[in-house]
Amino acid sequence: MRIPWPVILCALFVFIFTNLISYFIFEHIPHINDEIVYLFQAQIFMSGKLYCPSPCGKEFFDFTHMINNGKWYSQYPFGYPLLLVFGLLLKAPWIVNPLFAAFSIIIFYFLGKEIYDEKVGVLAAVLGSVSIWFLLMSSTMMSHTSCMFFTSVFLLFLFRSLKNPSFANGLVAGLGLGMVILIRPYAAFFISLPFLIFYTGKLLKHFRRNLKNATAFTLILLISIFSLLLYNYLTNDNFLTFGYEVSHGKAHGIGFGKTGYTDIPHTVFLGFTQVFNYIGSLNKYLFGWPLSSFFAIVPLFFLMKINPESRKKDLLLASGLFSLLAGLFFFWGTYILIGARMIFEALPILLLLSARGLDEIPKLSLDKFKKINRNTLNKALISTLIIFTAYAFFIRLPQWIWPPETEWYYQGYANKYAAVTSNINRTLESVDLNKSLVIMKFIYHPIEHFPYGWWGSGFLYNDPQLENNIIYTRDRGKENLNLIQCFPERTFYLYLGTLEKGMLLPMKKEGGKLTYGEPVDFTEKGKKFVELIDRPQKFYNLYSTDYSKFIDHIFEQNDFFNVDVSSLFETGKNHKDQKDYETAAFYFEASLQIEKQPEVRNQILNHLVSCYLKSGRIEEARIITQRLGKRIQRKLYNIFPEKGF
């Protein structure tokens, strides 16, 4: 069990680095809907329950991937939320993944040593510690890091079982795969399939010798599968019904023709496209090296030069990677998000094959070029890896975290990633809003396929019993009146605005309708992490007298809480159809000053080009047309900074 000091240093580096990213980039909070829901479910488990009853006015608490049908709980299997409970007990749920990441480095070492030799183990640990994909993913609160850790444990003790088929090795191998099943069952099936086939072949060949090992492995596996099915029954009322189907319907399943929560049926073409996109993402971000992250694996393609025994191991490991890719081929939701995230469980395989490739480079080079000095060759290889790693950390990773010229929350990670920020809650918590309920209405265009996406900045601060000082709900227009009856002891506020700027207005029921008081004044109290304004006109950059009069006119003619990007865009199109191009252009400009989504901005800009051309503003139309012609999403921002878009 001796661990070499380079491996220990790598593990410490990973723990520190991921914690720094978690704090400075991700604010120690969940951002993606999945993360928010995992943490919410962990809080439910902390209360000693599998689910909570849906709250009064349950539609106001609808959130993506949360089931809210009388029972209130996450759509996901219970494995990862259960692990997050330990983080909650420490009052630091964000520390769970950095811990798993650090321990994974040590497992990579033992796995490489077990399958190949100590040198490959050390190389795998070092490569893991400098994988920018591994570091970034392990800084989030997604389930993939823990799932990858237990996949590594499964592989380590499965290979140990092949050499020493003890009861203990079988037990731990089963525990590893069992946890993968409880976290991500679909990934568990495909990544383990080739190894289970290989293991079964060995078992049948020496049945009596392997019986105790196989019994322990199978027992733990069956317990895990039964636990998952029992959880399905207790939450979804059916052993074989998963939360995904309860949340999104049967279209969420696996196979061609399934749409999930999109409008596009999954096809063979989409399957191939998404798998190739995953390979492209791995090529770019696995290590972040220039040209290719697969540089280290190239020597393994020279199979005839490699020892036959090592070649068998290489092919067995690679089969796990290809099996997982094959499984994802049939799934509609294989999208790039924090890299090729749904193949993250195969990271130990990629690291081992890369370490093996690096180990083979000197041998292959010396076979081909007899006159090369081995020490010189090793120094050149180490220097190249140092340069490549420096490129990854000082060029590739910063560009990934802080991509230039974009304001969209899903491009880059440092700008309120996934449209979630702690700033709104921090601002409201700094003021005495004792026992209040804040309805959140954002004026952006709705996010396609995620109708509840914008209010994650509030939902993540709710507790399952709704006992926090501030409760957050989503806006439901005229139905907001009904919510007051559910929480009569609370003071009501409307947060209207964006993630950076908003109005906080007191609300109350008068004569059967909602009335709004004056915006809360924060000039003398509280810390303002978001800009709080007192007039809706301040959402816009009033770049000229005519434009200022136009904005004033909008709020004279409309209730301020009904003015958002969607209404501005539609009204602009109506004026364009009526050939009132000057007014239509103002509406489109107002939309662009607020809207962040590149797809929506593209639509608005196309309409604005037409209005500029029709009203004789040829040069401005040309500038927008040039940006649109580049077909680069980040070029859709800061086109006219003086106009605020």
VMD Tcl script that draws the C-alpha trace (Angstrom):
set ca {
  {0.00 0.00 0.00}
  {3.02 2.32 -0.23}
  {2.14 5.41 -2.26}
  {5.03 7.17 -4.06}
  {5.53 10.82 -3.10}
  {4.82 12.13 -6.66}
  {1.36 10.52 -6.45}
  {0.70 12.09 -3.03}
  {1.79 15.50 -4.33}
  {-0.49 15.09 -7.37}
  {-3.44 14.23 -5.11}
  {-2.77 17.27 -2.91}
  {-2.47 19.50 -5.97}
  {-5.80 18.21 -7.32}
  {-7.56 18.77 -3.99}
  {-6.25 22.34 -3.67}
  {-6.74 23.30 -7.33}
  {-10.33 22.00 -7.54}
  {-11.21 23.77 -4.30}
  {-9.86 27.03 -5.72}
  {-11.92 26.67 -8.90}
  {-14.94 25.69 -6.84}
  {-14.60 28.88 -4.79}
  {-13.43 31.49 -7.30}
  {-15.27 30.26 -10.41}
  {-18.30 28.33 -9.14}
  {-18.83 30.30 -5.89}
  {-19.17 27.06 -3.87}
  {-22.73 26.70 -5.17}
  {-24.39 24.42 -7.73}
  {-25.03 25.99 -11.13}
  {-26.38 23.41 -13.59}
  {-29.97 22.27 -12.98}
  {-28.68 18.75 -12.26}
  {-26.38 20.02 -9.49}
  {-29.12 22.09 -7.88}
  {-31.48 19.12 -7.85}
  {-28.81 16.76 -6.46}
  {-28.22 19.14 -3.55}
  {-31.95 19.59 -2.92}
  {-32.40 15.81 -2.76}
  {-29.47 15.56 -0.35}
  {-31.29 18.03 1.91}
  {-34.40 15.84 1.73}
  {-32.29 12.86 2.82}
  {-30.85 14.98 5.64}
  {-34.40 15.41 6.95}
  {-34.75 11.62 7.14}
  {-37.13 11.32 4.18}
  {-37.02 9.99 0.62}
  {-39.30 12.79 -0.57}
  {-41.26 15.71 0.81}
  {-44.90 16.53 0.18}
  {-45.38 19.10 -2.57}
  {-45.72 22.57 -1.05}
  {-48.86 24.67 -1.13}
  {-49.00 26.39 -4.50}
  {-46.76 23.66 -5.88}
  {-46.72 25.04 -9.44}
  {-44.76 28.03 -8.16}
  {-41.96 25.67 -7.12}
  {-41.68 23.74 -10.39}
  {-38.04 23.34 -11.36}
  {-36.29 21.41 -14.11}
  {-35.58 17.75 -13.15}
  {-37.62 18.04 -9.93}
  {-40.71 15.84 -9.61}
  {-43.55 17.82 -8.02}
  {-46.69 15.70 -8.31}
  {-47.76 15.56 -4.67}
  {-44.34 14.15 -3.86}
  {-41.42 16.55 -4.13}
  {-38.07 14.95 -4.99}
  {-35.33 14.62 -7.60}
  {-35.69 12.58 -10.79}
  {-32.22 11.08 -10.29}
  {-31.10 7.84 -8.59}
  {-30.21 8.29 -4.95}
  {-26.49 7.41 -5.03}
  {-24.89 10.80 -5.51}
  {-27.34 12.85 -3.37}
  {-26.60 10.36 -0.58}
  {-22.88 11.13 -0.91}
  {-23.66 14.86 -0.76}
  {-25.24 14.30 2.66}
  {-21.71 13.88 4.05}
  {-20.85 17.28 2.59}
  {-23.95 18.78 4.20}
  {-22.94 17.30 7.54}
  {-19.64 19.17 7.13}
  {-21.60 22.26 5.99}
  {-19.48 22.10 2.83}
  {-21.23 20.08 0.08}
  {-18.87 21.60 -2.46}
  {-15.94 19.68 -0.93}
  {-17.29 16.23 -1.90}
  {-16.04 16.21 -5.50}
  {-12.56 17.63 -4.71}
  {-12.17 14.84 -2.15}
  {-13.22 12.18 -4.67}
  {-10.89 13.74 -7.24}
  {-7.90 13.62 -4.88}
  {-8.57 9.99 -3.92}
  {-9.05 9.15 -7.61}
  {-5.44 10.14 -8.29}
  {-4.31 7.50 -5.80}
  {-6.65 4.91 -7.35}
  {-5.22 5.73 -10.83}
  {-1.78 4.89 -9.49}
  {-2.82 1.54 -8.02}
  {-4.88 0.71 -11.10}
  {-1.95 1.34 -13.45}
  {0.37 -0.62 -11.19}
  {-2.09 -3.52 -10.95}
  {-2.72 -3.85 -14.68}
  {0.72 -2.90 -16.01}
  {3.53 -1.75 -13.69}
  {4.42 0.98 -11.21}
  {5.76 3.35 -13.86}
  {2.45 3.33 -15.72}
  {0.63 3.86 -12.42}
  {2.68 6.94 -11.56}
  {2.29 8.29 -15.10}
  {-1.50 7.78 -14.93}
  {-1.66 9.68 -11.62}
  {0.44 12.54 -13.01}
  {-1.62 12.74 -16.19}
  {-4.82 12.77 -14.15}
  {-3.56 15.68 -12.05}
  {-2.87 17.80 -15.15}
  {-6.04 16.90 -17.06}
  {-7.89 20.22 -17.26}
  {-11.13 18.35 -17.98}
  {-10.73 16.27 -14.82}
  {-9.91 19.35 -12.75}
  {-12.81 21.44 -14.05}
  {-15.42 18.69 -13.74}
  {-14.22 17.84 -10.23}
  {-14.70 21.48 -9.19}
  {-18.44 21.27 -9.88}
  {-21.18 19.51 -7.93}
  {-22.05 17.15 -10.80}
  {-22.29 13.39 -10.18}
  {-19.63 12.39 -12.71}
  {-16.56 12.66 -10.46}
  {-17.94 10.33 -7.81}
  {-19.18 7.93 -10.49}
  {-15.74 7.93 -12.13}
  {-14.09 7.28 -8.75}
  {-16.22 4.21 -8.09}
  {-15.68 3.03 -11.68}
  {-11.95 3.17 -10.94}
  {-12.46 1.22 -7.69}
  {-14.46 -1.40 -9.59}
  {-11.74 -1.79 -12.24}
  {-8.93 -1.95 -9.66}
  {-10.49 -4.70 -7.58}
  {-11.83 -6.59 -10.59}
  {-8.29 -6.84 -11.97}
  {-7.04 -7.77 -8.50}
  {-9.70 -10.47 -8.42}
  {-8.29 -11.93 -11.64}
  {-4.95 -12.44 -9.88}
  {-6.22 -13.11 -6.36}
  {-9.89 -14.17 -6.35}
  {-10.42 -13.50 -2.67}
  {-13.74 -12.78 -1.00}
  {-12.54 -9.28 -0.03}
  {-11.51 -8.33 -3.58}
  {-14.87 -9.48 -4.92}
  {-16.66 -7.54 -2.20}
  {-14.90 -4.23 -2.99}
  {-15.23 -4.74 -6.77}
  {-18.97 -5.24 -6.27}
  {-19.17 -2.20 -4.02}
  {-17.45 -0.08 -6.69}
  {-19.76 -1.17 -9.51}
  {-22.76 -1.11 -7.18}
  {-22.15 2.56 -6.39}
  {-21.80 3.34 -10.12}
  {-25.20 1.69 -10.64}
  {-26.73 3.80 -7.84}
  {-25.27 7.01 -9.32}
  {-25.50 6.56 -13.12}
  {-27.04 3.16 -13.98}
  {-26.96 3.59 -17.77}
  {-23.24 4.41 -17.76}
  {-22.63 1.57 -15.30}
  {-24.08 -1.02 -17.67}
  {-22.10 -0.04 -20.74}
  {-18.72 0.72 -19.20}
  {-18.74 -2.50 -17.17}
  {-20.09 -4.81 -19.89}
  {-16.78 -5.83 -21.58}
  {-15.07 -6.32 -18.21}
  {-17.94 -8.43 -16.86}
  {-17.83 -10.62 -19.97}
  {-14.07 -11.07 -19.53}
  {-14.50 -11.76 -15.79}
  {-17.26 -14.32 -16.45}
  {-15.00 -16.13 -18.90}
  {-12.29 -16.41 -16.25}
  {-14.85 -17.51 -13.68}
  {-16.16 -20.35 -15.84}
  {-12.64 -21.47 -16.66}
  {-11.64 -21.81 -12.97}
  {-15.02 -21.98 -11.29}
  {-14.11 -23.46 -7.90}
  {-11.08 -21.19 -7.49}
  {-13.13 -18.04 -8.19}
  {-16.37 -19.04 -6.45}
  {-15.93 -17.03 -3.21}
  {-14.83 -13.96 -5.14}
  {-17.73 -14.21 -7.59}
  {-20.21 -14.80 -4.76}
  {-19.14 -11.66 -2.91}
  {-19.12 -9.60 -6.11}
  {-22.55 -10.83 -7.21}
  {-24.07 -10.42 -3.75}
  {-23.10 -6.75 -3.47}
  {-24.19 -6.15 -7.06}
  {-27.62 -7.67 -6.42}
  {-28.05 -5.63 -3.24}
  {-27.24 -2.45 -5.20}
  {-29.65 -3.28 -8.01}
  {-32.39 -4.20 -5.53}
  {-31.81 -0.95 -3.61}
  {-32.20 1.06 -6.82}
  {-35.40 -0.77 -7.79}
  {-36.78 -0.42 -4.26}
  {-36.08 3.32 -4.34}
  {-37.96 3.48 -7.64}
  {-40.92 1.74 -6.01}
  {-40.95 3.94 -2.93}
  {-40.70 7.17 -4.93}
  {-42.10 6.41 -8.40}
  {-44.58 3.69 -7.34}
  {-43.03 1.14 -9.71}
  {-39.87 -0.93 -9.40}
  {-38.96 -0.42 -13.07}
  {-40.00 3.23 -13.47}
  {-37.16 5.71 -13.12}
  {-37.59 9.32 -12.09}
  {-36.59 10.54 -15.56}
  {-39.80 9.07 -17.00}
  {-41.97 10.47 -14.20}
  {-40.45 13.91 -14.72}
  {-40.36 14.09 -18.53}
  {-42.52 11.24 -19.82}
  {-41.75 8.16 -21.91}
  {-40.09 10.29 -24.62}
  {-37.15 10.67 -22.24}
  {-36.12 7.03 -22.73}
  {-33.32 5.39 -24.69}
  {-33.45 4.65 -28.42}
  {-34.13 6.19 -31.79}
  {-37.28 8.27 -32.05}
  {-37.05 9.48 -28.44}
  {-37.08 13.25 -28.04}
  {-36.42 13.71 -24.33}
  {-37.36 17.31 -23.52}
  {-36.45 18.48 -27.05}
  {-38.63 18.52 -30.16}
  {-36.15 16.52 -32.25}
  {-36.48 12.71 -32.45}
  {-33.19 10.87 -31.96}
  {-31.81 9.34 -35.17}
  {-28.80 7.32 -36.33}
  {-27.34 10.51 -37.81}
  {-27.70 12.40 -34.53}
  {-26.18 9.46 -32.68}
  {-23.09 9.49 -34.89}
  {-22.89 13.31 -34.73}
  {-22.99 13.41 -30.95}
  {-20.44 10.61 -30.53}
  {-18.03 12.32 -32.93}
  {-18.59 15.60 -31.05}
  {-17.62 13.78 -27.86}
  {-14.43 12.48 -29.46}
  {-13.65 16.01 -30.65}
  {-14.20 17.39 -27.16}
  {-11.91 14.73 -25.65}
  {-9.30 15.57 -28.25}
  {-9.39 19.23 -27.19}
  {-9.97 19.15 -23.44}
  {-8.81 15.80 -22.02}
  {-5.39 17.32 -21.37}
  {-5.78 20.62 -23.23}
  {-2.61 20.01 -25.22}
  {-2.00 21.80 -28.53}
  {-3.06 19.84 -31.62}
  {-4.40 16.81 -29.76}
  {-4.90 15.30 -26.31}
  {-4.56 11.88 -27.97}
  {-0.86 12.46 -28.64}
  {0.12 10.00 -25.89}
  {-2.14 7.21 -27.19}
  {-0.68 7.25 -30.74}
  {2.13 4.74 -29.97}
  {-0.48 2.13 -29.06}
  {-1.61 2.03 -32.67}
  {1.70 0.35 -33.51}
  {0.28 -2.86 -32.10}
  {2.80 -5.19 -33.71}
  {5.61 -3.55 -31.76}
  {3.92 -4.00 -28.38}
  {4.24 -6.96 -26.05}
  {1.27 -9.33 -26.75}
  {0.28 -9.51 -23.07}
  {0.21 -5.71 -22.77}
  {-1.67 -5.48 -26.04}
  {-4.46 -7.68 -24.67}
  {-4.79 -5.42 -21.64}
  {-4.83 -2.31 -23.86}
  {-7.61 -3.74 -25.98}
  {-9.62 -4.83 -22.93}
  {-9.41 -1.33 -21.45}
  {-10.26 0.29 -24.79}
  {-13.32 -1.96 -25.09}
  {-14.77 -0.26 -21.99}
  {-14.38 3.14 -23.64}
  {-15.95 2.02 -26.91}
  {-18.75 0.22 -25.11}
  {-19.71 3.43 -23.29}
  {-19.56 5.40 -26.56}
  {-21.79 2.77 -28.18}
  {-24.31 3.17 -25.36}
  {-24.35 6.93 -25.78}
  {-24.97 6.47 -29.52}
  {-28.52 5.39 -28.63}
  {-29.19 8.27 -26.21}
  {-30.71 11.55 -27.42}
  {-29.18 13.64 -24.62}
  {-25.46 13.18 -25.36}
  {-24.68 16.89 -25.42}
  {-21.41 18.66 -24.74}
  {-21.59 20.23 -21.28}
  {-18.37 20.70 -19.29}
  {-16.74 18.69 -22.05}
  {-17.84 15.18 -23.00}
  {-19.34 14.76 -19.54}
  {-21.31 11.56 -20.12}
  {-18.12 9.67 -20.91}
  {-16.31 10.97 -17.83}
  {-16.58 7.54 -16.22}
  {-14.10 6.32 -18.85}
  {-11.44 8.80 -17.66}
  {-9.33 6.14 -15.86}
  {-9.24 4.14 -19.10}
  {-8.09 7.17 -21.08}
  {-5.43 7.99 -18.49}
  {-4.09 4.43 -18.39}
  {-3.91 4.17 -22.18}
  {-2.21 7.58 -22.35}
  {0.28 6.51 -19.68}
  {0.88 3.27 -21.58}
  {1.46 5.21 -24.78}
  {3.99 7.51 -23.13}
  {5.76 4.48 -21.70}
  {6.01 2.97 -25.20}
  {7.40 6.08 -26.93}
  {11.07 5.54 -25.90}
  {10.91 1.85 -26.82}
  {9.40 2.48 -30.24}
  {11.76 5.38 -30.94}
  {14.88 3.40 -29.98}
  {13.74 0.49 -32.14}
  {13.39 2.77 -35.15}
  {16.32 5.13 -34.52}
  {19.14 3.09 -33.03}
  {21.54 6.01 -32.63}
  {19.30 8.10 -30.33}
  {20.55 8.41 -26.76}
  {17.89 7.18 -24.32}
  {18.56 9.93 -21.74}
  {18.32 12.59 -24.45}
  {15.07 11.06 -25.66}
  {13.59 11.01 -22.14}
  {14.56 14.63 -21.56}
  {12.97 15.64 -24.87}
  {9.78 13.78 -23.98}
  {9.57 15.34 -20.50}
  {10.26 18.82 -21.94}
  {7.51 18.34 -24.52}
  {5.02 17.28 -21.85}
  {5.94 20.27 -19.68}
  {5.43 22.64 -22.62}
  {2.13 20.97 -23.55}
  {0.91 21.15 -19.93}
  {1.91 24.81 -19.66}
  {-0.09 25.49 -22.83}
  {-3.09 23.69 -21.31}
  {-3.00 25.64 -18.02}
  {-2.04 29.08 -19.31}
  {-3.87 29.17 -22.65}
  {-6.46 26.42 -23.12}
  {-7.95 26.43 -19.60}
  {-8.26 30.25 -19.30}
  {-9.94 30.39 -22.71}
  {-12.30 27.64 -21.62}
  {-13.22 29.38 -18.38}
  {-13.15 32.96 -19.72}
  {-13.96 32.71 -23.46}
  {-13.56 36.09 -25.19}
  {-16.36 38.30 -26.51}
  {-19.35 36.41 -25.14}
  {-21.98 37.19 -22.53}
  {-23.96 33.94 -22.74}
  {-24.04 32.15 -19.42}
  {-23.43 28.70 -20.93}
  {-20.24 29.79 -22.72}
  {-17.44 29.88 -20.20}
  {-17.70 29.25 -16.48}
  {-16.76 32.49 -14.74}
  {-19.80 34.53 -15.79}
  {-22.77 33.23 -13.75}
  {-22.44 29.83 -15.33}
  {-25.72 28.20 -16.42}
  {-27.55 31.45 -15.55}
  {-27.11 30.94 -11.80}
  {-25.52 33.35 -9.35}
  {-25.30 33.77 -5.59}
  {-25.42 37.57 -5.93}
  {-29.19 38.01 -5.74}
  {-29.53 35.97 -2.56}
  {-26.46 37.61 -1.02}
  {-27.96 41.03 -1.66}
  {-31.36 40.16 -0.19}
  {-29.84 38.34 2.79}
  {-27.83 41.44 3.64}
  {-31.08 43.32 4.29}
  {-33.60 42.40 6.97}
  {-36.33 40.75 4.88}
  {-37.56 38.82 7.88}
  {-39.75 35.81 6.94}
  {-40.31 36.87 3.35}
  {-41.22 35.23 0.05}
  {-39.61 36.53 -3.14}
  {-41.26 35.83 -6.50}
  {-38.62 35.89 -9.23}
  {-39.51 37.24 -12.67}
  {-36.67 37.53 -15.17}
  {-37.11 39.64 -18.28}
  {-34.93 37.50 -20.54}
  {-36.42 35.37 -23.31}
  {-37.46 31.93 -21.94}
  {-34.81 29.23 -22.34}
  {-35.98 26.68 -24.91}
  {-36.74 23.24 -23.39}
  {-36.08 24.60 -19.86}
  {-39.14 26.70 -18.96}
  {-38.06 26.88 -15.31}
  {-34.41 27.58 -16.03}
  {-34.04 31.23 -15.08}
  {-34.89 31.07 -11.40}
  {-32.20 28.58 -10.34}
  {-30.51 31.45 -8.47}
  {-33.46 31.37 -6.08}
  {-34.50 27.72 -6.03}
  {-31.06 26.55 -4.91}
  {-31.54 28.50 -1.63}
  {-34.88 26.89 -0.79}
  {-34.94 24.09 1.76}
  {-37.39 21.17 1.34}
  {-39.43 22.26 4.38}
  {-39.53 25.90 3.17}
  {-38.43 27.17 6.57}
  {-35.62 29.48 5.43}
  {-35.80 33.19 6.16}
  {-36.36 33.85 2.44}
  {-38.43 31.53 0.24}
  {-38.03 31.88 -3.53}
  {-40.67 30.99 -6.13}
  {-41.06 31.47 -9.84}
  {-43.46 34.03 -11.32}
  {-46.84 32.87 -12.62}
  {-48.37 36.21 -13.58}
  {-51.95 36.72 -12.39}
  {-51.80 33.46 -10.41}
  {-49.32 35.06 -8.00}
  {-52.36 36.21 -6.04}
  {-53.09 32.59 -5.04}
  {-49.66 32.20 -3.45}
  {-50.40 34.77 -0.74}
  {-53.08 32.48 0.68}
  {-50.48 29.69 1.07}
  {-48.01 31.75 3.09}
  {-50.08 34.35 4.99}
  {-47.35 34.84 7.62}
  {-44.77 35.96 5.05}
  {-44.00 39.36 3.52}
  {-44.14 39.20 -0.27}
  {-41.73 40.78 -2.77}
  {-41.29 40.65 -6.51}
  {-37.73 40.48 -7.84}
  {-38.00 41.78 -11.42}
  {-35.00 42.02 -13.71}
  {-31.86 40.20 -14.73}
  {-29.01 38.38 -13.01}
  {-27.09 41.65 -12.78}
  {-29.77 44.27 -12.16}
  {-33.22 44.19 -10.60}
  {-36.11 45.89 -8.81}
  {-37.38 44.56 -5.47}
  {-41.01 45.54 -5.00}
  {-43.24 44.82 -1.98}
  {-46.46 43.01 -2.92}
  {-49.76 42.67 -1.14}
  {-53.34 41.68 -1.78}
  {-55.89 44.49 -1.92}
  {-59.49 44.04 -3.02}
  {-58.88 40.74 -4.77}
  {-55.84 41.86 -6.73}
  {-52.11 42.32 -6.27}
  {-50.67 45.75 -5.71}
  {-47.01 46.79 -5.74}
  {-45.34 49.23 -3.42}
  {-42.35 51.44 -4.09}
  {-39.09 49.62 -4.85}
  {-37.10 48.80 -1.74}
  {-34.41 51.43 -1.12}
  {-30.97 49.92 -0.55}
  {-28.99 53.14 -0.53}
  {-28.21 53.07 3.19}
  {-28.48 49.44 4.22}
  {-27.28 46.11 2.97}
  {-24.57 45.04 0.57}
  {-25.45 45.29 -3.11}
  {-24.00 42.35 -5.03}
  {-26.50 43.11 -7.80}
  {-27.54 46.58 -8.91}
  {-30.94 47.41 -7.44}
  {-32.89 50.10 -9.27}
  {-36.03 52.13 -8.60}
  {-37.34 52.60 -12.18}
  {-37.69 49.96 -14.95}
  {-36.21 52.45 -17.46}
  {-32.85 51.86 -15.77}
  {-32.70 48.35 -17.22}
  {-31.87 49.99 -20.56}
  {-28.97 52.03 -21.88}
  {-30.66 55.30 -22.83}
  {-28.11 56.26 -25.48}
  {-30.08 59.10 -27.09}
  {-32.95 61.50 -26.40}
  {-35.23 59.77 -28.91}
  {-34.46 56.35 -27.49}
  {-35.04 57.61 -23.95}
  {-38.47 58.97 -24.96}
  {-39.24 55.62 -26.62}
  {-38.46 53.68 -23.43}
  {-40.54 56.10 -21.33}
  {-43.42 55.63 -23.76}
  {-43.26 51.84 -23.36}
  {-43.75 52.06 -19.61}
  {-46.46 54.69 -19.93}
  {-48.43 52.33 -22.16}
  {-47.71 49.04 -20.33}
  {-47.50 47.66 -16.82}
  {-43.80 47.50 -16.00}
  {-43.95 43.81 -14.97}
  {-45.27 42.82 -18.43}
  {-42.33 44.31 -20.35}
  {-39.68 41.72 -21.16}
  {-37.60 40.54 -24.12}
  {-40.42 38.39 -25.53}
  {-42.95 41.25 -25.50}
  {-40.42 43.72 -26.94}
  {-39.42 41.30 -29.70}
  {-43.02 40.51 -30.69}
  {-44.06 44.17 -30.63}
  {-41.03 45.04 -32.74}
  {-42.03 42.45 -35.34}
  {-45.55 43.89 -35.43}
  {-44.20 47.39 -36.11}
  {-41.90 45.97 -38.77}
  {-44.87 44.28 -40.48}
  {-46.60 47.69 -40.43}
  {-43.47 49.20 -42.07}
  {-42.78 51.39 -39.05}
  {-39.07 50.54 -39.24}
  {-37.73 53.26 -36.93}
  {-39.94 52.20 -34.03}
  {-39.38 48.51 -34.75}
  {-35.60 49.08 -34.63}
  {-35.93 50.65 -31.16}
  {-37.85 47.60 -29.92}
  {-35.19 45.24 -31.28}
  {-32.40 47.35 -29.76}
  {-34.14 47.24 -26.37}
  {-34.39 43.44 -26.64}
  {-30.69 43.16 -27.48}
  {-29.71 45.28 -24.47}
  {-31.21 42.58 -22.21}
  {-31.07 39.25 -24.03}
  {-28.06 36.92 -23.62}
  {-28.96 33.76 -25.57}
  {-27.02 33.67 -28.88}
  {-29.84 31.90 -30.75}
  {-32.38 34.55 -29.72}
  {-29.92 37.38 -30.38}
  {-29.34 35.99 -33.86}
  {-33.08 36.20 -34.61}
  {-33.37 39.75 -33.25}
  {-30.30 40.94 -35.16}
  {-31.66 39.59 -38.43}
  {-34.84 41.63 -37.93}
  {-32.79 44.68 -36.92}
  {-30.67 44.47 -40.09}
  {-33.83 44.60 -42.17}
  {-35.12 47.65 -40.25}
  {-31.78 49.46 -40.61}
  {-31.74 48.81 -44.36}
  {-35.34 49.95 -44.81}
  {-34.69 53.14 -42.85}
  {-31.49 54.00 -44.76}
  {-28.94 53.09 -42.06}
  {-26.76 51.14 -44.45}
  {-23.49 51.25 -42.52}
  {-25.05 49.93 -39.31}
  {-26.76 47.14 -41.26}
  {-23.42 46.24 -42.87}
  {-21.69 45.93 -39.49}
  {-24.36 43.55 -38.18}
  {-24.36 41.54 -41.42}
  {-20.60 41.04 -41.15}
  {-20.98 39.73 -37.61}
  {-23.83 37.40 -38.60}
  {-21.82 36.15 -41.57}
  {-19.02 34.91 -39.32}
  {-21.40 32.37 -37.74}
  {-19.49 32.62 -34.47}
  {-21.80 32.94 -31.46}
  {-19.51 35.22 -29.48}
  {-19.54 37.74 -32.36}
  {-23.20 38.44 -31.58}
  {-22.25 40.62 -28.60}
  {-20.92 44.18 -28.27}
  {-21.75 45.07 -31.85}
  {-22.67 48.63 -30.91}
  {-21.32 49.18 -27.36}
  {-22.40 52.81 -27.45}
  {-25.99 51.59 -27.85}
  {-25.66 48.98 -25.14}
  {-25.65 45.87 -27.35}
}
mol new
graphics top color blue
foreach p $ca { graphics top sphere $p radius 0.5 }
foreach p [lrange $ca 0 end-1] q [lrange $ca 1 end] { graphics top cylinder $p $q radius 0.2 }
display resetview
